[in-house]
Amino acid sequence: MINLRSLDLNLLTVFEAVYEAGSITRAAERLALSVSATSHAMARLRDVCGDELFSRIGQGVQPTPVATRIYPEIRKALDLLRRSIAEARGFDPATSTREFAISIPHPLGPVWALAIREAALEAAPKLVLRFETRTLPVEQTERMRAGTLDLAVDWLPPADDRFVLRKLFDDHLVLVARAGHPRIGPDATAEAIRAECFVRGYRRPGPLSNALTLVAAAADEVSTDWRIEVSEALEIPLVVSRSDLLGYVPASMQKRAVEDFGLAVLPSAVSDVPIPILSIWHETRRSDEGHRWLRDFVAEHVMSLAG
């Protein structure tokens, strides 16, 4: 690996200009340099790369295979540096081309992601937002720590104290059954409910928060006989609507469970336990203006949609 301390990074901007202009002279004009200074810079970069990089053709230059291979990565790195420096002076969502990755394991994650994306197209049309809404996110904490995941909206806080948690709202679970269930209706007793079979979501590995521990204990006391376990919580209302199984869904999706799947809400002690829904990010992003805009934007829309 080359020691970057020995490399003048200005040489890369000269390379970029020559590659895109196809001419030493035009690149010099673009960079406000003399032709001799531009040529000298290219000679220094040729020594570093061990390749001619460009060959003369007519009044211009043609890139070698090596130059063609390294140009995309150099351009990408320079663009990243330019955006970072520009946003250090102030983040403008209307013009920013940054990319952000957001994880929303909540069952309404796909719905929220679509709404946030639609709103961002107006407020920040050049911004790129990438969402994942798996109920069982893969190495979420590690990816936020590494910087490859920018933000999570979740009910399971990380154990690491270097993460910042912002409560968006309190959710809770409600028990649902299909409308017209042959044995269970809105006035069903606890004993009648306990006698039924259930569908449940696969439980994420790792320690639970205090709220989730209480919810899990209350749910286990009632749903003693589960017959189907699903990986995505959004599957629960679908299974319930097509069977006599009962299941728990977040209260924030109760309206959709009733209207879209024709489910009935049943009495349950689990509904008394609040589950904080959190916005989570690593503390190294605390002073990042672009990230501050992102987390405020996401929080505003999630709280609005949940309400």
TAURLIN-V182315 format. One line per field, one symbol per residue. burial: # if it has 24 or more other C-alpha atoms within 12 Angstrom, else .. A space follows every 50 residues. Layout:
burial->???
//
This chain:
burial->..........##########.#######..#......##.##.###.... ..##......#.#...#...#..#............#...###..##### #############.###..#...#..###########..##..##...## ########....#################.#..##.......##.##### #..#......##..##.##..##..#.#.#.##########.######## ####.###..#.#########.##########..#...#######.#### ###..#.
//
